Amino acid sequence: MQIRQVTDSVLSLLLATGIRLRHNIRGARANKIMSDKLKGNLWGGRFKGAADPGFAEFNQSFDFDRRLFEVDVRASIAHCEGLAACGVLSASDSAQITSALATILERGRTDAGYFGETPAEDVHSFVEARLVELIGDAGRKLHTGRSRNDQVATDLRLWLREQIDSVTTKLRDTQQALLNFAEANRAAVFPGYTHLQRAQPILFAHWCLAYFEMLARDRARLIEVRTRVNVLPLGSAALAGTSYPIDRDAVARALGFDAVSRNSLDAVSDRDFCVEFASASSIIMMHLSRLAEDIILYATAEFGFFEMSDAIATGSSLMPQKKNPDSMELVRGKAGRVFGHLTALLAMMKGLPLAYNKDMQEDKEALFDTRAG
């Protein structure tokens, strides 16, 4: 049996025996996606026949990577400017592309139905298709000197950099809340525990500041991770760079990156920054889970130190006297979910040969859900 027959048979078997598909595209919609994609996708090239509709569904990532839409457009504008600066694009083409990208960005921000109008394999294909719709073949020139491999790596870094800044701010706000809580109760004496047995009396403020210190380390870890996130891979192309004389340093400055990547093979296949963010997030969730557990215990009748606010507790449909600490229990429960994403990212990356592999499409859902958690 030929290799092609074997691979086709394996995929058909997997699809037929219930492999979990990520999306709810069925029948006519799947066929339309493949028909549309083969007419104008970014990788069409040598392909003439239609792909299997089940594979189209299995392969597409637009349902989740569309959250990279804004950073993809911003990176595309910077790439366009880089192409114009080195003479690859004319001034008129550059102005036309930049203006159209700004239109696409505004439409995506203001029109909730924009993303559902046309099928797309991924966010990069979506943006380019909309660009070609607006300005015709001039829009295709934007892909000069880049690949989806360095494009998605750039988008992920831009997106994650913003998320790190947001999480760092939230950690600082939580630290301030702990300081305020400690200050408001600075004279309160509180039992300290070891082995969950009463050990020595401590100030309640001392307990608050213990969690303050944990979050301080969490902030420091995220700030360090950010330095490795903030490196521009654009210009690495598919794996071996580009011969176009694009000033990568100028593109990096335009996008706020501190440096450019030094090795193109590494740049398109590196997801260390995703793993590091998931690791730092796991430690944050571990600390928050410990805080939640203390609050849960201390709010019980047996301890009686805290009373949960009605705003963050629920009741019982059967026992009206109860006040359940559901908010804290969810924090404690979601920690395990974030830990799982770290394990998934490590398992995904551990056996990949250089350079880019499609396995790496799985980085996004883990990363996005880690941030959401």
Short mmCIF file of the C-alpha atoms (twelve columns), coordinates in Angstrom:
data_MODEL
# 
_entry.id   MODEL 
# 
loop_
_atom_site.group_PDB 
_atom_site.id 
_atom_site.type_symbol 
_atom_site.label_atom_id 
_atom_site.label_alt_id 
_atom_site.label_comp_id 
_atom_site.label_asym_id 
_atom_site.label_seq_id 
_atom_site.Cartn_x 
_atom_site.Cartn_y 
_atom_site.Cartn_z 
_atom_site.pdbx_PDB_model_num 
ATOM 1   C CA . MET A 1   0.000   0.000  0.000  1 
ATOM 2   C CA . GLN A 2   1.350   3.434  -0.893 1 
ATOM 3   C CA . ILE A 3   2.224   5.890  1.892  1 
ATOM 4   C CA . ARG A 4   -0.472  8.241  0.604  1 
ATOM 5   C CA . GLN A 5   -3.081  5.524  0.948  1 
ATOM 6   C CA . VAL A 6   -1.901  4.723  4.455  1 
ATOM 7   C CA . THR A 7   -2.027  8.332  5.633  1 
ATOM 8   C CA . ASP A 8   -5.410  8.907  4.024  1 
ATOM 9   C CA . SER A 9   -6.721  5.748  5.664  1 
ATOM 10  C CA . VAL A 10  -5.378  6.699  9.086  1 
ATOM 11  C CA . LEU A 11  -6.951  10.147 8.942  1 
ATOM 12  C CA . SER A 12  -10.265 8.728  7.744  1 
ATOM 13  C CA . LEU A 13  -10.186 6.163  10.553 1 
ATOM 14  C CA . LEU A 14  -9.468  8.813  13.173 1 
ATOM 15  C CA . LEU A 15  -12.245 11.044 11.902 1 
ATOM 16  C CA . ALA A 16  -14.686 8.130  11.626 1 
ATOM 17  C CA . THR A 17  -14.010 6.734  15.097 1 
ATOM 18  C CA . GLY A 18  -14.833 9.829  17.080 1 
ATOM 19  C CA . ILE A 19  -11.676 11.905 17.372 1 
ATOM 20  C CA . ARG A 20  -12.713 15.086 19.166 1 
ATOM 21  C CA . LEU A 21  -13.220 17.894 16.696 1 
ATOM 22  C CA . ARG A 22  -12.921 21.385 18.003 1 
ATOM 23  C CA . HIS A 23  -15.668 23.118 16.085 1 
ATOM 24  C CA . ASN A 24  -19.247 22.688 14.997 1 
ATOM 25  C CA . ILE A 25  -18.773 22.994 11.263 1 
ATOM 26  C CA . ARG A 26  -20.757 20.333 9.499  1 
ATOM 27  C CA . GLY A 27  -21.784 19.382 6.002  1 
ATOM 28  C CA . ALA A 28  -22.288 22.287 3.645  1 
ATOM 29  C CA . ARG A 29  -20.266 24.720 5.753  1 
ATOM 30  C CA . ALA A 30  -17.219 22.431 5.783  1 
ATOM 31  C CA . ASN A 31  -17.466 21.947 2.027  1 
ATOM 32  C CA . LYS A 32  -17.760 25.698 1.507  1 
ATOM 33  C CA . ILE A 33  -14.659 26.311 3.638  1 
ATOM 34  C CA . MET A 34  -12.553 23.949 1.550  1 
ATOM 35  C CA . SER A 35  -13.952 25.312 -1.716 1 
ATOM 36  C CA . ASP A 36  -13.240 28.897 -0.676 1 
ATOM 37  C CA . LYS A 37  -9.836  28.055 0.762  1 
ATOM 38  C CA . LEU A 38  -8.581  26.323 -2.353 1 
ATOM 39  C CA . LYS A 39  -9.497  29.419 -4.343 1 
ATOM 40  C CA . GLY A 40  -7.527  31.871 -2.224 1 
ATOM 41  C CA . ASN A 41  -5.783  30.453 0.809  1 
ATOM 42  C CA . LEU A 42  -2.221  31.277 1.786  1 
ATOM 43  C CA . TRP A 43  -0.875  27.815 1.029  1 
ATOM 44  C CA . GLY A 44  -2.769  26.704 -2.116 1 
ATOM 45  C CA . GLY A 45  0.258   26.366 -4.398 1 
ATOM 46  C CA . ARG A 46  0.358   22.935 -5.990 1 
ATOM 47  C CA . PHE A 47  -3.073  21.838 -4.730 1 
ATOM 48  C CA . LYS A 48  -5.825  21.223 -7.296 1 
ATOM 49  C CA . GLY A 49  -8.243  18.796 -5.645 1 
ATOM 50  C CA . ALA A 50  -10.587 19.558 -2.779 1 
ATOM 51  C CA . ALA A 51  -9.570  18.467 0.697  1 
ATOM 52  C CA . ASP A 52  -11.709 16.195 2.829  1 
ATOM 53  C CA . PRO A 53  -14.406 18.228 4.639  1 
ATOM 54  C CA . GLY A 54  -13.578 16.452 7.897  1 
ATOM 55  C CA . PHE A 55  -9.958  17.479 7.526  1 
ATOM 56  C CA . ALA A 56  -11.010 21.067 6.813  1 
ATOM 57  C CA . GLU A 57  -12.869 21.116 10.095 1 
ATOM 58  C CA . PHE A 58  -10.009 19.458 11.936 1 
ATOM 59  C CA . ASN A 59  -7.389  21.774 10.447 1 
ATOM 60  C CA . GLN A 60  -8.963  25.202 10.893 1 
ATOM 61  C CA . SER A 61  -8.134  27.377 13.902 1 
ATOM 62  C CA . PHE A 62  -10.049 30.597 13.202 1 
ATOM 63  C CA . ASP A 63  -12.674 29.842 15.838 1 
ATOM 64  C CA . PHE A 64  -10.074 30.449 18.537 1 
ATOM 65  C CA . ASP A 65  -7.100  32.270 16.996 1 
ATOM 66  C CA . ARG A 66  -9.378  35.119 15.891 1 
ATOM 67  C CA . ARG A 67  -8.535  36.720 19.235 1 
ATOM 68  C CA . LEU A 68  -5.157  37.510 17.632 1 
ATOM 69  C CA . PHE A 69  -6.966  39.664 15.071 1 
ATOM 70  C CA . GLU A 70  -5.890  43.072 16.368 1 
ATOM 71  C CA . VAL A 71  -2.244  42.155 16.885 1 
ATOM 72  C CA . ASP A 72  -2.166  40.467 13.470 1 
ATOM 73  C CA . VAL A 73  -3.335  43.673 11.817 1 
ATOM 74  C CA . ARG A 74  -0.869  45.788 13.795 1 
ATOM 75  C CA . ALA A 75  2.002   43.461 12.879 1 
ATOM 76  C CA . SER A 76  0.882   43.549 9.245  1 
ATOM 77  C CA . ILE A 77  0.972   47.351 9.219  1 
ATOM 78  C CA . ALA A 78  4.527   47.305 10.609 1 
ATOM 79  C CA . HIS A 79  5.559   44.681 8.038  1 
ATOM 80  C CA . CYS A 80  4.049   46.806 5.267  1 
ATOM 81  C CA . GLU A 81  6.045   49.803 6.436  1 
ATOM 82  C CA . GLY A 82  9.183   47.666 6.496  1 
ATOM 83  C CA . LEU A 83  8.587   46.504 2.915  1 
ATOM 84  C CA . ALA A 84  8.037   50.091 1.801  1 
ATOM 85  C CA . ALA A 85  11.147  51.361 3.579  1 
ATOM 86  C CA . CYS A 86  13.377  48.912 1.707  1 
ATOM 87  C CA . GLY A 87  11.730  49.589 -1.657 1 
ATOM 88  C CA . VAL A 88  9.887   46.293 -2.055 1 
ATOM 89  C CA . LEU A 89  6.529   48.091 -1.969 1 
ATOM 90  C CA . SER A 90  5.854   51.356 -3.754 1 
ATOM 91  C CA . ALA A 91  4.664   54.312 -1.721 1 
ATOM 92  C CA . SER A 92  1.213   54.074 -3.303 1 
ATOM 93  C CA . ASP A 93  0.877   50.332 -2.607 1 
ATOM 94  C CA . SER A 94  2.039   50.856 0.955  1 
ATOM 95  C CA . ALA A 95  -0.434  53.664 1.561  1 
ATOM 96  C CA . GLN A 96  -3.254  51.636 0.031  1 
ATOM 97  C CA . ILE A 97  -2.454  48.542 2.131  1 
ATOM 98  C CA . THR A 98  -2.030  50.500 5.356  1 
ATOM 99  C CA . SER A 99  -5.302  52.341 4.858  1 
ATOM 100 C CA . ALA A 100 -7.159  49.106 4.098  1 
ATOM 101 C CA . LEU A 101 -5.685  47.406 7.169  1 
ATOM 102 C CA . ALA A 102 -6.869  50.305 9.317  1 
ATOM 103 C CA . THR A 103 -10.347 49.849 7.835  1 
ATOM 104 C CA . ILE A 104 -10.261 46.123 8.591  1 
ATOM 105 C CA . LEU A 105 -9.152  46.792 12.161 1 
ATOM 106 C CA . GLU A 106 -11.949 49.285 12.744 1 
ATOM 107 C CA . ARG A 107 -14.527 46.953 11.228 1 
ATOM 108 C CA . GLY A 108 -13.365 44.088 13.437 1 
ATOM 109 C CA . ARG A 109 -13.613 46.270 16.543 1 
ATOM 110 C CA . THR A 110 -17.086 47.599 15.834 1 
ATOM 111 C CA . ASP A 111 -18.939 44.907 13.877 1 
ATOM 112 C CA . ALA A 112 -19.628 41.743 15.863 1 
ATOM 113 C CA . GLY A 113 -20.745 39.882 12.744 1 
ATOM 114 C CA . TYR A 114 -17.638 40.696 10.713 1 
ATOM 115 C CA . PHE A 115 -15.801 37.489 11.572 1 
ATOM 116 C CA . GLY A 116 -18.683 35.233 10.609 1 
ATOM 117 C CA . GLU A 117 -19.202 36.596 7.120  1 
ATOM 118 C CA . THR A 118 -16.577 34.523 5.329  1 
ATOM 119 C CA . PRO A 119 -14.986 31.167 6.220  1 
ATOM 120 C CA . ALA A 120 -11.266 31.265 6.977  1 
ATOM 121 C CA . GLU A 121 -8.673  28.709 7.988  1 
ATOM 122 C CA . ASP A 122 -7.026  31.036 10.476 1 
ATOM 123 C CA . VAL A 123 -6.808  34.688 11.470 1 
ATOM 124 C CA . HIS A 124 -3.954  35.388 9.029  1 
ATOM 125 C CA . SER A 125 -5.953  34.056 6.089  1 
ATOM 126 C CA . PHE A 126 -8.960  36.066 7.247  1 
ATOM 127 C CA . VAL A 127 -7.070  39.363 7.342  1 
ATOM 128 C CA . GLU A 128 -5.432  38.810 3.963  1 
ATOM 129 C CA . ALA A 129 -8.727  37.796 2.355  1 
ATOM 130 C CA . ARG A 130 -10.417 40.935 3.664  1 
ATOM 131 C CA . LEU A 131 -7.471  42.982 2.411  1 
ATOM 132 C CA . VAL A 132 -7.746  41.532 -1.103 1 
ATOM 133 C CA . GLU A 133 -11.492 42.179 -1.061 1 
ATOM 134 C CA . LEU A 134 -10.830 45.854 -0.372 1 
ATOM 135 C CA . ILE A 135 -7.887  46.616 -2.675 1 
ATOM 136 C CA . GLY A 136 -7.520  43.647 -5.018 1 
ATOM 137 C CA . ASP A 137 -4.206  42.008 -5.892 1 
ATOM 138 C CA . ALA A 138 -2.206  44.785 -4.245 1 
ATOM 139 C CA . GLY A 139 -3.261  43.205 -0.976 1 
ATOM 140 C CA . ARG A 140 -1.421  39.991 -1.842 1 
ATOM 141 C CA . LYS A 141 1.879   41.873 -1.877 1 
ATOM 142 C CA . LEU A 142 1.714   42.184 1.910  1 
ATOM 143 C CA . HIS A 143 2.740   38.536 2.313  1 
ATOM 144 C CA . THR A 144 6.073   39.246 0.597  1 
ATOM 145 C CA . GLY A 145 8.993   38.311 2.830  1 
ATOM 146 C CA . ARG A 146 6.992   36.575 5.523  1 
ATOM 147 C CA . SER A 147 5.366   33.247 6.286  1 
ATOM 148 C CA . ARG A 148 2.523   32.308 8.577  1 
ATOM 149 C CA . ASN A 149 5.240   30.689 10.705 1 
ATOM 150 C CA . ASP A 150 6.937   33.942 11.700 1 
ATOM 151 C CA . GLN A 151 3.619   35.791 11.485 1 
ATOM 152 C CA . VAL A 152 1.896   33.691 14.162 1 
ATOM 153 C CA . ALA A 153 4.988   33.742 16.370 1 
ATOM 154 C CA . THR A 154 4.938   37.546 16.181 1 
ATOM 155 C CA . ASP A 155 1.213   37.740 16.882 1 
ATOM 156 C CA . LEU A 156 1.486   35.451 19.893 1 
ATOM 157 C CA . ARG A 157 4.295   37.504 21.391 1 
ATOM 158 C CA . LEU A 158 2.420   40.769 20.872 1 
ATOM 159 C CA . TRP A 159 -0.740  39.332 22.414 1 
ATOM 160 C CA . LEU A 160 1.064   37.711 25.331 1 
ATOM 161 C CA . ARG A 161 3.056   40.853 26.092 1 
ATOM 162 C CA . GLU A 162 -0.217  42.735 26.564 1 
ATOM 163 C CA . GLN A 163 -1.645  39.970 28.724 1 
ATOM 164 C CA . ILE A 164 1.431   39.922 30.945 1 
ATOM 165 C CA . ASP A 165 1.121   43.672 31.461 1 
ATOM 166 C CA . SER A 166 -2.553  43.224 32.370 1 
ATOM 167 C CA . VAL A 167 -1.912  40.361 34.799 1 
ATOM 168 C CA . THR A 168 0.993   42.223 36.399 1 
ATOM 169 C CA . THR A 169 -1.314  45.175 37.048 1 
ATOM 170 C CA . LYS A 170 -3.964  42.913 38.567 1 
ATOM 171 C CA . LEU A 171 -1.370  41.327 40.845 1 
ATOM 172 C CA . ARG A 172 -0.289  44.771 42.017 1 
ATOM 173 C CA . ASP A 173 -3.915  45.690 42.692 1 
ATOM 174 C CA . THR A 174 -4.353  42.494 44.716 1 
ATOM 175 C CA . GLN A 175 -1.241  43.298 46.699 1 
ATOM 176 C CA . GLN A 176 -2.649  46.745 47.438 1 
ATOM 177 C CA . ALA A 177 -5.914  45.191 48.601 1 
ATOM 178 C CA . LEU A 178 -3.965  42.944 50.985 1 
ATOM 179 C CA . LEU A 179 -2.057  45.965 52.313 1 
ATOM 180 C CA . ASN A 180 -5.301  47.846 52.862 1 
ATOM 181 C CA . PHE A 181 -6.845  44.842 54.618 1 
ATOM 182 C CA . ALA A 182 -3.772  44.520 56.842 1 
ATOM 183 C CA . GLU A 183 -3.780  48.232 57.655 1 
ATOM 184 C CA . ALA A 184 -7.480  48.195 58.549 1 
ATOM 185 C CA . ASN A 185 -6.883  45.315 60.978 1 
ATOM 186 C CA . ARG A 186 -3.329  46.007 62.084 1 
ATOM 187 C CA . ALA A 187 -4.028  45.442 65.792 1 
ATOM 188 C CA . ALA A 188 -5.936  42.181 65.330 1 
ATOM 189 C CA . VAL A 189 -4.318  39.091 66.834 1 
ATOM 190 C CA . PHE A 190 -4.738  35.876 64.929 1 
ATOM 191 C CA . PRO A 191 -3.738  32.235 65.511 1 
ATOM 192 C CA . GLY A 192 -0.853  31.018 63.365 1 
ATOM 193 C CA . TYR A 193 -0.903  27.388 62.284 1 
ATOM 194 C CA . THR A 194 1.515   24.605 61.455 1 
ATOM 195 C CA . HIS A 195 0.164   21.189 60.405 1 
ATOM 196 C CA . LEU A 196 -3.231  22.919 60.605 1 
ATOM 197 C CA . GLN A 197 -2.816  22.942 64.372 1 
ATOM 198 C CA . ARG A 198 -2.738  26.156 66.367 1 
ATOM 199 C CA . ALA A 199 0.901   27.072 66.921 1 
ATOM 200 C CA . GLN A 200 1.611   30.712 67.924 1 
ATOM 201 C CA . PRO A 201 -0.353  33.938 68.046 1 
ATOM 202 C CA . ILE A 202 0.446   36.315 65.179 1 
ATOM 203 C CA . LEU A 203 -0.874  39.609 63.918 1 
ATOM 204 C CA . PHE A 204 -3.554  39.276 61.265 1 
ATOM 205 C CA . ALA A 205 -1.516  41.753 59.212 1 
ATOM 206 C CA . HIS A 206 1.322   39.235 59.238 1 
ATOM 207 C CA . TRP A 207 -0.953  36.712 57.543 1 
ATOM 208 C CA . CYS A 208 -1.987  39.279 54.903 1 
ATOM 209 C CA . LEU A 209 1.611   40.191 54.164 1 
ATOM 210 C CA . ALA A 210 2.593   36.544 53.685 1 
ATOM 211 C CA . TYR A 211 0.361   36.481 50.598 1 
ATOM 212 C CA . PHE A 212 1.657   39.922 49.613 1 
ATOM 213 C CA . GLU A 213 5.143   38.408 49.378 1 
ATOM 214 C CA . MET A 214 3.936   35.484 47.273 1 
ATOM 215 C CA . LEU A 215 2.352   37.865 44.786 1 
ATOM 216 C CA . ALA A 216 5.507   40.003 44.754 1 
ATOM 217 C CA . ARG A 217 7.465   36.965 43.546 1 
ATOM 218 C CA . ASP A 218 4.743   36.274 40.993 1 
ATOM 219 C CA . ARG A 219 5.051   39.792 39.591 1 
ATOM 220 C CA . ALA A 220 8.830   39.486 39.393 1 
ATOM 221 C CA . ARG A 221 8.530   36.202 37.495 1 
ATOM 222 C CA . LEU A 222 6.111   37.694 34.962 1 
ATOM 223 C CA . ILE A 223 8.317   40.734 34.415 1 
ATOM 224 C CA . GLU A 224 11.247  38.404 33.707 1 
ATOM 225 C CA . VAL A 225 9.160   36.282 31.330 1 
ATOM 226 C CA . ARG A 226 8.154   39.463 29.510 1 
ATOM 227 C CA . THR A 227 11.775  40.195 28.606 1 
ATOM 228 C CA . ARG A 228 11.965  36.914 26.681 1 
ATOM 229 C CA . VAL A 229 8.535   37.408 25.134 1 
ATOM 230 C CA . ASN A 230 9.521   40.826 23.812 1 
ATOM 231 C CA . VAL A 231 11.735  39.596 20.949 1 
ATOM 232 C CA . LEU A 232 10.631  40.016 17.322 1 
ATOM 233 C CA . PRO A 233 10.612  36.826 15.177 1 
ATOM 234 C CA . LEU A 234 9.174   38.537 12.071 1 
ATOM 235 C CA . GLY A 235 11.697  38.282 9.239  1 
ATOM 236 C CA . SER A 236 12.440  34.637 9.966  1 
ATOM 237 C CA . ALA A 237 9.887   33.688 7.281  1 
ATOM 238 C CA . ALA A 238 9.108   29.963 7.066  1 
ATOM 239 C CA . LEU A 239 12.379  28.855 8.669  1 
ATOM 240 C CA . ALA A 240 15.405  30.267 6.812  1 
ATOM 241 C CA . GLY A 241 14.791  34.003 6.789  1 
ATOM 242 C CA . THR A 242 14.142  36.221 3.794  1 
ATOM 243 C CA . SER A 243 16.401  37.716 1.139  1 
ATOM 244 C CA . TYR A 244 14.456  40.984 1.123  1 
ATOM 245 C CA . PRO A 245 16.476  43.709 2.885  1 
ATOM 246 C CA . ILE A 246 13.848  44.529 5.494  1 
ATOM 247 C CA . ASP A 247 15.151  46.530 8.450  1 
ATOM 248 C CA . ARG A 248 14.036  44.186 11.220 1 
ATOM 249 C CA . ASP A 249 15.240  46.549 13.938 1 
ATOM 250 C CA . ALA A 250 12.979  49.283 12.575 1 
ATOM 251 C CA . VAL A 251 10.021  46.866 12.507 1 
ATOM 252 C CA . ALA A 252 10.849  45.838 16.070 1 
ATOM 253 C CA . ARG A 253 10.833  49.469 17.202 1 
ATOM 254 C CA . ALA A 254 7.515   50.084 15.459 1 
ATOM 255 C CA . LEU A 255 5.939   47.186 17.378 1 
ATOM 256 C CA . GLY A 256 7.636   47.937 20.696 1 
ATOM 257 C CA . PHE A 257 9.971   44.928 20.756 1 
ATOM 258 C CA . ASP A 258 13.277  45.211 22.602 1 
ATOM 259 C CA . ALA A 259 15.259  42.997 20.209 1 
ATOM 260 C CA . VAL A 260 15.055  40.806 17.111 1 
ATOM 261 C CA . SER A 261 15.500  37.038 17.079 1 
ATOM 262 C CA . ARG A 262 18.983  35.819 16.165 1 
ATOM 263 C CA . ASN A 263 18.222  32.399 14.665 1 
ATOM 264 C CA . SER A 264 15.333  31.911 12.262 1 
ATOM 265 C CA . LEU A 265 14.969  28.158 12.859 1 
ATOM 266 C CA . ASP A 266 14.600  28.782 16.562 1 
ATOM 267 C CA . ALA A 267 12.392  31.844 16.139 1 
ATOM 268 C CA . VAL A 268 9.583   30.094 14.246 1 
ATOM 269 C CA . SER A 269 9.627   26.977 16.430 1 
ATOM 270 C CA . ASP A 270 10.158  28.552 19.859 1 
ATOM 271 C CA . ARG A 271 7.282   28.316 22.294 1 
ATOM 272 C CA . ASP A 272 9.390   28.564 25.444 1 
ATOM 273 C CA . PHE A 273 7.697   31.870 26.159 1 
ATOM 274 C CA . CYS A 274 4.297   30.145 26.179 1 
ATOM 275 C CA . VAL A 275 5.586   27.463 28.536 1 
ATOM 276 C CA . GLU A 276 7.148   30.088 30.795 1 
ATOM 277 C CA . PHE A 277 3.923   32.074 30.954 1 
ATOM 278 C CA . ALA A 278 1.951   28.926 31.758 1 
ATOM 279 C CA . SER A 279 4.518   28.052 34.427 1 
ATOM 280 C CA . ALA A 280 4.401   31.508 36.017 1 
ATOM 281 C CA . SER A 281 0.596   31.419 35.818 1 
ATOM 282 C CA . SER A 282 0.535   28.016 37.495 1 
ATOM 283 C CA . ILE A 283 2.517   29.381 40.421 1 
ATOM 284 C CA . ILE A 284 0.166   32.367 40.634 1 
ATOM 285 C CA . MET A 285 -2.812  30.013 40.693 1 
ATOM 286 C CA . MET A 286 -1.126  27.868 43.327 1 
ATOM 287 C CA . HIS A 287 -0.736  30.944 45.544 1 
ATOM 288 C CA . LEU A 288 -4.304  32.081 44.908 1 
ATOM 289 C CA . SER A 289 -5.540  28.562 45.625 1 
ATOM 290 C CA . ARG A 290 -3.758  28.600 48.991 1 
ATOM 291 C CA . LEU A 291 -5.290  31.978 49.786 1 
ATOM 292 C CA . ALA A 292 -8.714  30.680 48.768 1 
ATOM 293 C CA . GLU A 293 -8.282  27.599 50.947 1 
ATOM 294 C CA . ASP A 294 -7.396  29.718 53.989 1 
ATOM 295 C CA . ILE A 295 -10.466 31.886 53.420 1 
ATOM 296 C CA . ILE A 296 -12.695 28.828 52.997 1 
ATOM 297 C CA . LEU A 297 -11.438 27.339 56.257 1 
ATOM 298 C CA . TYR A 298 -11.504 30.564 58.228 1 
ATOM 299 C CA . ALA A 299 -15.079 31.299 57.108 1 
ATOM 300 C CA . THR A 300 -16.426 28.030 58.525 1 
ATOM 301 C CA . ALA A 301 -18.295 27.887 61.822 1 
ATOM 302 C CA . GLU A 302 -15.468 25.751 63.176 1 
ATOM 303 C CA . PHE A 303 -12.917 28.536 62.698 1 
ATOM 304 C CA . GLY A 304 -15.204 31.561 62.637 1 
ATOM 305 C CA . PHE A 305 -12.552 34.170 61.753 1 
ATOM 306 C CA . PHE A 306 -14.122 35.487 58.526 1 
ATOM 307 C CA . GLU A 307 -17.582 36.034 57.152 1 
ATOM 308 C CA . MET A 308 -17.972 35.887 53.395 1 
ATOM 309 C CA . SER A 309 -19.725 38.833 51.785 1 
ATOM 310 C CA . ASP A 310 -23.072 38.072 50.187 1 
ATOM 311 C CA . ALA A 311 -21.599 39.463 46.966 1 
ATOM 312 C CA . ILE A 312 -19.181 36.538 46.549 1 
ATOM 313 C CA . ALA A 313 -21.056 33.662 48.205 1 
ATOM 314 C CA . THR A 314 -24.042 31.507 47.325 1 
ATOM 315 C CA . GLY A 315 -26.711 29.727 49.316 1 
ATOM 316 C CA . SER A 316 -28.318 26.317 49.384 1 
ATOM 317 C CA . SER A 317 -31.630 25.379 47.822 1 
ATOM 318 C CA . LEU A 318 -32.240 22.916 50.672 1 
ATOM 319 C CA . MET A 319 -30.472 24.450 53.689 1 
ATOM 320 C CA . PRO A 320 -31.211 28.187 53.879 1 
ATOM 321 C CA . GLN A 321 -28.864 28.776 56.805 1 
ATOM 322 C CA . LYS A 322 -25.788 28.067 54.667 1 
ATOM 323 C CA . LYS A 323 -23.445 30.532 52.977 1 
ATOM 324 C CA . ASN A 324 -21.234 28.694 50.522 1 
ATOM 325 C CA . PRO A 325 -17.789 30.068 49.510 1 
ATOM 326 C CA . ASP A 326 -18.277 29.205 45.837 1 
ATOM 327 C CA . SER A 327 -16.034 32.027 44.598 1 
ATOM 328 C CA . MET A 328 -13.070 30.726 46.577 1 
ATOM 329 C CA . GLU A 329 -13.800 27.129 45.631 1 
ATOM 330 C CA . LEU A 330 -13.768 28.066 41.945 1 
ATOM 331 C CA . VAL A 331 -10.404 29.774 42.348 1 
ATOM 332 C CA . ARG A 332 -9.101  26.621 44.000 1 
ATOM 333 C CA . GLY A 333 -10.604 24.428 41.271 1 
ATOM 334 C CA . LYS A 334 -9.361  26.471 38.325 1 
ATOM 335 C CA . ALA A 335 -5.779  26.138 39.537 1 
ATOM 336 C CA . GLY A 336 -5.766  22.525 38.369 1 
ATOM 337 C CA . ARG A 337 -6.968  23.584 34.941 1 
ATOM 338 C CA . VAL A 338 -4.033  25.983 34.541 1 
ATOM 339 C CA . PHE A 339 -1.602  23.301 35.749 1 
ATOM 340 C CA . GLY A 340 -3.029  21.041 33.036 1 
ATOM 341 C CA . HIS A 341 -2.320  23.593 30.314 1 
ATOM 342 C CA . LEU A 342 1.332   23.784 31.405 1 
ATOM 343 C CA . THR A 343 1.598   19.999 31.149 1 
ATOM 344 C CA . ALA A 344 -0.127  20.042 27.745 1 
ATOM 345 C CA . LEU A 345 2.303   22.624 26.353 1 
ATOM 346 C CA . LEU A 346 5.330   20.682 27.572 1 
ATOM 347 C CA . ALA A 347 3.966   17.432 26.145 1 
ATOM 348 C CA . MET A 348 3.204   19.133 22.817 1 
ATOM 349 C CA . MET A 349 6.727   20.512 22.433 1 
ATOM 350 C CA . LYS A 350 8.871   17.692 23.773 1 
ATOM 351 C CA . GLY A 351 9.226   15.654 20.568 1 
ATOM 352 C CA . LEU A 352 9.045   18.257 17.804 1 
ATOM 353 C CA . PRO A 353 11.851  18.353 15.221 1 
ATOM 354 C CA . LEU A 354 13.024  21.705 13.904 1 
ATOM 355 C CA . ALA A 355 11.429  23.863 12.769 1 
ATOM 356 C CA . TYR A 356 7.689   24.661 12.743 1 
ATOM 357 C CA . ASN A 357 5.165   21.806 13.034 1 
ATOM 358 C CA . LYS A 358 1.363   21.922 12.951 1 
ATOM 359 C CA . ASP A 359 1.293   20.470 16.479 1 
ATOM 360 C CA . MET A 360 2.093   23.995 17.593 1 
ATOM 361 C CA . GLN A 361 -1.398  25.132 16.626 1 
ATOM 362 C CA . GLU A 362 -2.362  23.568 19.960 1 
ATOM 363 C CA . ASP A 363 -0.404  26.226 21.863 1 
ATOM 364 C CA . LYS A 364 -3.147  28.815 21.491 1 
ATOM 365 C CA . GLU A 365 -6.081  27.236 23.274 1 
ATOM 366 C CA . ALA A 366 -3.834  26.308 26.204 1 
ATOM 367 C CA . LEU A 367 -2.404  29.811 26.314 1 
ATOM 368 C CA . PHE A 368 -5.727  31.600 25.877 1 
ATOM 369 C CA . ASP A 369 -7.453  29.533 28.542 1 
ATOM 370 C CA . THR A 370 -4.526  29.968 30.950 1 
ATOM 371 C CA . ARG A 371 -4.961  33.727 30.629 1 
ATOM 372 C CA . ALA A 372 -8.732  33.459 31.005 1 
ATOM 373 C CA . GLY A 373 -8.342  31.274 34.095 1 
# 
